[in-house]
Every structure is written in structure tokens, then in C-alpha cells.
Amino acid sequence: MSDGVDELIDSSFPNGGKSDQNPKHPFVPFRILYRSSMTNEDNFDAYKPGKIAILVEDAGVNKAQLPVFQMFVLAVLAGAFIGFGGAAYTAVMSGVDGAFGPARLLGGIVFSLGLILVIVGGAELFTGNALMVMAAVDRKISVRQLLRSWAVVYLGNLIGAAGLALAFGFSGILQGPLEATAIAIVQAKTALDPIEAFVRGALCNALVCLAIWLSFAARTVAGKVLAVLWPISAFVLLGLEHSVANMYFFPQGWLAGSDVPVGMAVTNLLWVTLGNIMGGAGGVALAYRYAFLGGSANGPSGR
């Protein structure tokens, strides 16, 4: 029984897939390659979790080996990308009840722009780099390399996010309805006590790292976008805390006229950062490392 591939080739090419120069011989290489690309499930199926673990660990090694300047530039870009998501979130939440579920869900969807830009466009995000712990545990990178990467990327993210907030401040966009929203956002963040900030940070980065993990499963841009969309929308909907997003939100709030003290912002950022490390490195990276790479030094357990 025909699977339709030959019919598709014959209808697409006047000579039925045969060479004009030698019509007696089918253009076999093209027909074989075309059939293979259309029928081989490995060309479009998502990677299995065991393969994702290898890809994530290899990515951690590559990240650790980046030259410092390149790493820093990519980190600045990531901070700005997350800032764009934060600005879009601020705009969506202006004029609506921030405690209203559907409005927060919409805010989460537009905030996903930030991580989509990071993953598809290419950039270095501190919270996502918590997954580098997998490579460190397997001694493919040193602890020194891990900490160097985290420090450089954290600083770059801060500069990128704060720089974008400054640009929006000079643009006049933060005036009007966005002004009140920007102030309300930072007031809510500084109202959290340290334990709340830490736990929300841990839960947040578990979802962020899961979004990145799922994006490694996808083989297409559309698949990566969909993989990112729902975990990120969920963390925003639930009111969880992301350190790099806060690097944007606090400067945005100050530029909008907030009187939140710098000390309170730093305290929030400290506890949220520690929570992000715990949730990403411990909650996702180590769990998946031991689940899929712990049983064999040579690869995944076959799942």
C-alpha cells in the first residue's frame, strides 16, 4: 500500500522524479532522501528525557568555556530580553486588577517573550544557567568555572535589565497608567519576608529551568516557543519571584517614582537569587542528573 510519498513526488515533478538528462533512470537519491525526511520519526519527534539530559549537560560545558567578554555580552542581552518581557507585563497589567487570574495569565503569556528571546535568539541567563550544575557534578566543568560563569552572567543580566529600564524611563512610556503599575509591582515585592521571597524564588526557577529543559526537547522554533510559554506563564500567574526580572522591575519602579528603599530591593534580590539557585540547581538540575545520568557514566539510562 502506498503511503502517499511517491504520489507527492510524482505530482510535484513533471517527470515523476526522473532526471531530464536520463529519463530512463529515476532520480533515486532525491526520492530516497525525500522519503526518509517525510517518514523518519527521528526527524521531528521530540528528544526523549535521557537525550535531553545529555544535551543540557553538553550545553553547560559549552557555556563554561565561553570567553569572558562574549559571555558578558550575551548576559547583557539576556537581561535586556527579560526586561522586555517585564515591560510588556507591566503594560498588560495596567488598568486591570492584578489579583484577577485571567489578567495575570495574560501577563504571564506576554512575559514569556523574555525567555523566548533568550532561547531562540541566544543569550546567557543566570537563572537558566543553574542547569550547569549537571556538568559540574559530573566533573566536566570545575566549580571555579561554574562560579565564574554565574558571576559574569549575573552582573551582565543586571546591567542589561537596569539599562533597559533606564531607556524606558527616558522614553516617557512609564508615564500615565504604567506609572502606577510599575510602583505597585515593586511595593508588592518588598512586602515579602525573606522566607517568602526565598521559597517563591525556588519555585519560580524550578519552572524556568523546566521551560528550558522542555525547549531542549523541541527540534523546531515553534516547538521551543510552546515549550517555554506554559511554564513561564504559570510562574507569573502564581506570583513567583525571578531575580533577573526583579533586576528590571526595581529600576522601573524607581524611574516611575517609587520610594522603595534600595536596601529593601537588595534584600529581596538576595533572597530571590538564593531561591532561584536552589530551585534550578537542586530542584531540577540535580534531580534530572541523577534520574538520567546517574546510573551510567556513558549516557542516559535509555528512557
Disulfide bonds with the S-S distance in Angstrom:
none
